[in-house]
Amino acid sequence: MEWGVATAQRSDEIDRAKAQAAAETAAKAGAKPPYDEMHAPDGSVRPHFAVMARRLADLGPGELDERQRTLERFFLLQGITFTVYGAESSTERIIPTDLLPRIIPADEWARIETGLVQRLQALNLFLADIYGERMILKDGVVPRELVLGAPSYRREMQGLYVPHQAYANVCGSDLIRQEDGEYAVLEDNLRVPSGVSYMLANREASKRTFPGTFRLAGVRQIDRYPDLLLSTLRSMAEWRPNPQVVVLTPGVYNSAYYEHAYLARLMGAPLVEGRDLVVHDNMVYMRTTSGLRRIDVIYRRVDDDFIDPLTFRRDSSLGVPGLFNAYRAGTVVMCNAPGTGVADDKAVYAYVPEIIRYYLGEEPILPNIETFLCREPAQLSHVLANLDKLVVKAVGASGGYGMLIGPHASAAQREEFAQAIKADPENYIAQPTIQLSTAPCLIDGEVDARHVDLRPFILSGEKITVTPGALTRVALRKGSLVVNSSQGGGSKDTWVLAGPGDDLS
Amino acid sequence: MMLARVADSLYWIGRYVERAEHVARLADVMLTATLDRAETAAQVARIALSAVGDATPEKIATPFESARALALDRLDGSSVVSSLALARENARQVRDQITSETWERLNLVHLRLSGATAAKSFNDGSSAFLHDIIADLHLFKGAADATMSHGEGWRFLLLGAHLERAQLIGRLLEVCFGRGGERLDHPTLTAVLRMGCALEPYLRVYTADVRARPILEFLLLNPEFPRSIRFSTDEIEAHLSVLARHTEAVHVGPGRLAGRLKARLQYADMAEIERDGSHVFLEGVLAECGAIHSGVYDAFVAYPLEMRLPA
């Protein structure tokens, strides 16, 4: 028996009461209530969540808790952990994972998918242009100094041939849902985006937790991701008959090491560290038990700065001396290309809609969040006058650091940030505070709403593919809007439902 | 073909797991012997602790604490918990190369041993605790055998395990029957067989005639018992000869040493060994094992690049 009707009604009423209470609180505070993924404003369950709601109503809180523990054991056993180093011993923690999936209906996903493809197409063209003819700068669409002055702009990439003009082979964009239910892009991650292994592991876990519901809901599969990643990487070295692909990791102490090993294993590609590679005569080899073996494509999970101590940071021992020269010589391909970071820079972000119009002649399908650039004097004064309403971010920082959430900050914190902004306006942008949408999560044995965002993964090589799934990041602290795992965030599985034309497999 | 670093890690996983199992068994036998006469208990404790190179009078006098240290002391590099932490750390570094089934077994026993409740479990039932660890490590080996491809990586894993095993048994035999070895009474000899996990297989061959000479012969030269040194050297030679197919350098290096050592044990004669003194033979075997270890490094892992660069 999948669900019981009587309990469903009772639980529905409770949920409805909760949703209404939340809406009232928000109304009192004078803010628009956040969009809830599961409940409509009147408290009724949205149609695409109906199957899940019935299942939840059938499960007692004890059962949910038990399933949560099973899931945590599964993660611990698999070694999906990060290590917390203490004075005497180190302990392993699992990444906080919520077992209730977030569900996205087919029509919403179709829009997200076309929007993401459009965006990445434009960003790849933008990268090819700024490392080539720089037409967009000459036409004055994006300020020249904004691009060429960014620390993430790599002169070394100037005039270099990149197959298919696919600079960002793996992209993870952060989407949020605004109060009106519209998805918008908060950030693009074009450097070395991570999280895809959690998307896959969360899926394994939710299949075990809700097998019946999973089947009933008609969820699109994501297990082909490693497969698609491998063919994307191979498509970058088509001139080689059977290109040797490797995954380059900074090593076992990197917090995303699990993901590097996971992807290498599922792709069947060797997981290499810098010390495993040798460059000789502009060819890159790996040290194997039977001597040196040439490699063709490096899926690198090492930041630009650490790739090659001869070209980038000299004090880095993670990379391979001479690797960049080999890349320039065209004997090896690095994915993502170095220098992609300039296109996900928080200041360049503000111009992405213009970039899409410039290269594709289309209107952006997924909007940006309204962004004020403190480098522009008029926008700066607006930002300083409205610090209590805005979120201010340092352009160069990520991971939820260097950020001010105006409405939640004290007057002293705001004053401190105001000084910092005045001192270095080019380094700051501001955005209105968006109430991220909320989704049901299991918190201390009870189902309660928490804010979530959405990180889908887009692959671009010969063609661009979006995997029908995503990492949903959760701000586990009540009311918090920060979803980064370094700041008390967790994650959950994301079910993209199949539409009439979608193949389930 | 596999990464040199990966081969190195797999080799060490094999070594560390074998070491953990052996040390757990020594600790278990030592604890069981405390139920015997005091002299026997002391003799067994001396042998077990000498076999891991850690026999002080205080340690011999406190077998329970010593056994707990052998199992759980993180500061002791050869304790079970340390060996398994290292095995698991190596496994993490080659996580992409071992199957999930194999990884899970190792991860599980590591988590159990390094968890907060390990000390309590040991105090509550030390013998059952050690027994479970040994059983878990057998599960690990079984999972590796049943789920990993029997290719290069698996061979490096087993190469490490058998080289370690040959050295551990060699050291145990040296302590019991080598230079300055005292006369061992019957219960102690039985305990020595237990330390080699050899009691039951020994009894099948020699019946309940437990004496020093046949024990030495069994643990040294038996061709079928998987913990005899001869058996291990057969395995070492077999794995190296397959691994060598891809690398010319091996024929002159570890492959030759392993072949010679195998022949030495295959054609050894107990009477000859006794005439020259068993310690001479054992020392020779241990030295050869050490040379094979260095040879493996020179041939597969830390080879000079100049020799391997394309022309």
Contacts between the chains, C-beta under 8 A, distances in Angstrom:
chain1	res1	chain2	res2	distance
A	76	B	111	6.9
A	77	B	104	5.4
A	77	B	107	6.3
A	77	B	108	6.4
A	78	B	100	7.1
A	78	B	103	8.0
A	78	B	104	7.2
A	78	B	107	8.0
A	79	B	92	6.7
A	79	B	95	7.0
A	79	B	103	6.7
A	79	B	107	5.4
A	89	B	74	6.9
A	89	B	114	7.5
A	92	B	111	7.8
A	247	B	96	7.9
A	251	B	93	8.0
A	252	B	89	7.3
A	252	B	92	5.6
A	252	B	93	5.0
A	257	B	92	7.6
A	258	B	95	7.6
A	261	B	92	7.6
A	261	B	95	3.8
A	261	B	96	4.7
A	262	B	95	7.6
A	262	B	96	7.7
A	264	B	96	3.9
A	265	B	95	6.8
A	265	B	96	3.8
A	265	B	97	7.7
A	270	B	2	7.5
A	270	B	3	5.5
A	270	B	6	7.5
A	270	B	96	7.6
A	271	B	94	7.8
A	271	B	95	7.8
A	271	B	96	4.5
A	271	B	97	7.9
A	272	B	3	6.4
A	273	B	5	7.0
A	275	B	5	7.2
A	276	B	3	5.4
A	276	B	4	7.2
A	276	B	5	5.4
A	278	B	305	6.3
A	280	B	309	5.6
A	280	B	310	7.6
A	283	B	310	7.9
A	286	B	3	6.1
A	287	B	3	6.7
A	287	B	4	4.5
A	287	B	5	7.3
A	287	B	305	7.9
A	288	B	1	4.9
A	288	B	2	5.9
A	288	B	3	5.8
A	288	B	4	6.0
A	289	B	1	6.9
A	289	B	2	5.6
A	289	B	3	7.7
A	289	B	4	5.6
A	289	B	7	4.7
A	289	B	152	6.6
A	289	B	156	7.9
A	289	B	243	7.2
A	289	B	246	6.9
A	289	B	247	6.8
A	289	B	300	4.4
A	289	B	301	7.5
A	290	B	1	5.4
A	290	B	246	3.7
A	290	B	247	5.0
A	291	B	247	7.1
A	291	B	303	7.8
A	291	B	308	4.1
A	292	B	305	7.4
A	292	B	308	5.1
A	292	B	309	6.6
A	292	B	310	7.1
A	293	B	1	6.2
